[in-house]
Amino acid sequence: MAWQIQSPLLWKSLPFQSEDAYLGWLRDHMMWHRELAVQIQKQFKVTVPLYELDDLKENLRNHAIMHDSIAKAINVTNVADLQSFDLNDAVSWVAFHDLHADDHQRFRAALGV
């Protein structure tokens, strides 16, 4: 089952400026977004956008659009602005991953998986 992928809460400890950890997280994160899209399609008969996130450090906009679309599709309150972070700054990196992990966990709970 696809929901056996790692808990998004582990993302809160993603180390800053570790390229290997970041690339692994990008893979796992994209798996999460793909599975969220599948579950939303199954449960709500709604398609949410999927964007490649290879340039996430420089372009948070598409990622924010995906989160906004998921929240709308499953009828949960939208989280704070996910595109105003600077992922090249250590403090902003930690704040983003903390908020972002909680958002994915919230989606997981709302979908009942």
C-alpha positions as CSV (number, residue, x, y, z in Angstrom):
1,M,0.0,0.0,0.0
2,A,1.3,3.4,-1.0
3,W,0.5,5.0,2.4
4,Q,3.3,3.0,4.0
5,I,5.7,5.7,2.8
6,Q,7.4,7.7,5.6
7,S,5.5,9.9,7.9
8,P,5.6,13.5,6.8
9,L,6.4,14.5,10.4
10,L,9.9,13.2,9.9
11,W,10.4,16.1,7.4
12,K,10.7,18.4,10.4
13,S,14.2,17.2,11.0
14,L,15.4,17.5,7.4
15,P,19.0,18.9,7.8
16,F,19.7,22.3,6.2
17,Q,22.2,22.2,3.3
18,S,22.5,18.5,3.1
19,E,22.1,17.8,-0.6
20,D,21.7,14.0,-0.2
21,A,19.0,14.5,2.4
22,Y,17.3,17.1,0.3
23,L,17.2,14.9,-2.8
24,G,15.8,12.0,-0.9
25,W,13.2,14.2,0.6
26,L,12.2,15.6,-2.8
27,R,11.6,12.0,-4.0
28,D,9.5,11.1,-0.9
29,H,7.7,14.4,-1.0
30,M,6.7,13.9,-4.6
31,M,5.5,10.4,-3.8
32,W,3.3,11.9,-1.1
33,H,1.8,14.4,-3.5
34,R,1.1,11.7,-6.1
35,E,-0.6,9.5,-3.5
36,L,-2.6,12.4,-2.2
37,A,-3.8,13.1,-5.7
38,V,-4.8,9.4,-6.1
39,Q,-6.7,9.4,-2.8
40,I,-8.5,12.6,-3.6
41,Q,-9.5,11.3,-7.0
42,K,-10.8,8.1,-5.4
43,Q,-12.6,9.7,-2.5
44,F,-13.8,13.1,-3.9
45,K,-13.7,12.5,-7.7
46,V,-11.6,15.6,-8.0
47,T,-8.3,16.1,-9.8
48,V,-5.6,18.2,-8.2
49,P,-2.6,19.6,-10.0
50,L,0.8,17.9,-9.8
51,Y,3.9,19.8,-10.6
52,E,7.5,18.6,-10.7
53,L,9.3,20.1,-7.7
54,D,12.9,19.8,-8.8
55,D,13.3,23.6,-8.5
56,L,11.5,23.9,-5.1
57,K,14.2,26.0,-3.5
58,E,13.8,28.6,-6.1
59,N,10.1,28.3,-6.9
60,L,7.7,27.6,-4.1
61,R,4.7,28.9,-6.1
62,N,3.7,25.6,-7.8
63,H,4.1,23.7,-4.6
64,A,1.8,26.2,-2.8
65,I,-0.7,25.8,-5.6
66,M,-0.7,22.1,-5.0
67,H,-1.3,22.5,-1.3
68,D,-4.1,25.1,-1.9
69,S,-5.8,22.8,-4.4
70,I,-5.6,19.8,-2.0
71,A,-7.1,21.8,0.9
72,K,-9.9,23.0,-1.3
73,A,-10.6,19.5,-2.7
74,I,-10.9,17.9,0.7
75,N,-12.6,20.9,2.2
76,V,-10.1,21.8,5.0
77,T,-8.8,25.2,5.9
78,N,-5.9,26.4,3.9
79,V,-2.6,26.6,5.8
80,A,-0.5,29.7,6.0
81,D,1.4,30.9,3.0
82,L,3.8,28.2,1.9
83,Q,5.5,30.3,-0.8
84,S,7.0,33.2,1.2
85,F,9.9,31.1,2.7
86,D,13.5,31.3,1.7
87,L,14.8,27.7,1.6
88,N,18.4,29.0,1.3
89,D,18.1,30.5,4.8
90,A,18.5,28.1,7.8
91,V,15.8,29.7,10.0
92,S,13.3,29.9,7.1
93,W,14.2,26.3,6.1
94,V,13.2,25.0,9.6
95,A,10.0,27.1,9.7
96,F,9.0,25.9,6.2
97,H,9.5,22.2,7.0
98,D,7.7,22.5,10.3
99,L,4.6,24.0,8.8
100,H,4.8,21.9,5.7
101,A,5.1,18.6,7.6
102,D,2.1,19.5,9.7
103,D,0.1,20.4,6.5
104,H,0.8,16.9,5.0
105,Q,-0.1,15.2,8.3
106,R,-3.3,17.2,8.3
107,F,-4.2,16.1,4.8
108,R,-3.4,12.5,5.7
109,A,-5.8,12.7,8.7
110,A,-8.5,14.4,6.6
111,L,-8.4,11.6,4.0
112,G,-8.6,9.0,6.7
113,V,-5.5,7.1,5.7
